[in-house]
Amino acid sequence: MNILISTLKEELTTSKKLEAKYLQQLALLPQGSFIIRKRGDKQYGYLTRRHGNKVIQEYLGSLSEQQINDYQEKTRRKKNYKQQLKTIRNQIKILTRALRGNTK
């Protein structure tokens, strides 16, 4: 029984470290949704996010294809980190319940 409890504690510790890592990675990525608007031959980028009840659009300027691809990649990474964070938080919740009363 002690082996099972120690394994669960170890898994909980690992899960909490992963949660911190994902939160740190999310903080480095741009906040909000990336939007491209076309006017003529140029493409202009915006980051749209909420600030309280307001929706704020941050103008990024005229963007090259490389810059657009870079922002789209960051958006994909952010979505992936959020999915992984949701999974790991669910795992932490389950492990905490399993260890209730045996956290010494």
KANORKA-V485230 format. One line per field, one symbol per residue. ss: DSSP state (A for helix, B for strand, O for the rest). psi: psi as a letter, one per 30 degrees, with the letter a starting at -180 (. if undefined). burial: b if it has 24 or more other C-alpha atoms within 12 Angstrom, else e. A space follows every 50 residues. Layout:
ss = ???
psi = ???
burial = ???
//
This chain:
ss = OAAAAAAAAAAAAAAAAAAAAAAAAAAAOOOOBBBBBBBOOBBBBBBBBB BOOBBBBBBBBBOOAAAAAAAAAAAAAAAAAAAAAAAAAAAAAAAAAAOO OOOO
psi = eeeeeeeeeeeeeeeeeeeeeeeeeefflkklkkkkkkjbflkkkkkklk jbfkkkjkkfakkleeeeeeeeeeeeeeeeeeeeeeeeeeeeeeeeeegk fhg.
burial = eeeeeeebbeebeebbeebeebeeebeebbbbbbbbeeeeeeeebbbeee eeeeeeeeeeeebeeeebeebbebbeebeebeeebeebbeebeebeeeee eeee
//
